[in-house]
């Protein structure tokens, strides 16, 4: 699960970066919190992975580190997702108002 989350996060980070001008301030704030926590945990995990480089269960340990990243940032990701839904809802209602 953690590996898929890491891949998804990287794609999301690029998407947000490429579309910075088109997102709400609230969404940007939510993503900033997520990004900061992600970076904090990722750096800790990278250091730990470096220390366990020669460990026989390196693949298992890498999976555990990725899962810990997912667990540590899940709530922030959900907050981001909820804000994104709210922003889309606002945009749709604005589009509906403009049609009238």
Secondary structure as the mmCIF struct_conf table of DSSP 4:
data_model
#
loop_
_struct_conf.conf_type_id
_struct_conf.id
_struct_conf.beg_label_comp_id
_struct_conf.beg_label_asym_id
_struct_conf.beg_label_seq_id
_struct_conf.end_label_comp_id
_struct_conf.end_label_asym_id
_struct_conf.end_label_seq_id
HELX_RH_AL_P HELX_RH_AL_P1 UNK A 2 UNK A 18
TURN_TY1_P TURN_TY1_P1 UNK A 19 UNK A 19
HELX_RH_3T_P HELX_RH_3T_P1 UNK A 20 UNK A 22
BEND BEND1 UNK A 23 UNK A 23
HELX_RH_AL_P HELX_RH_AL_P2 UNK A 25 UNK A 51
TURN_TY1_P TURN_TY1_P2 UNK A 52 UNK A 54
TURN_TY1_P TURN_TY1_P3 UNK A 56 UNK A 57
HELX_RH_AL_P HELX_RH_AL_P3 UNK A 58 UNK A 99
#
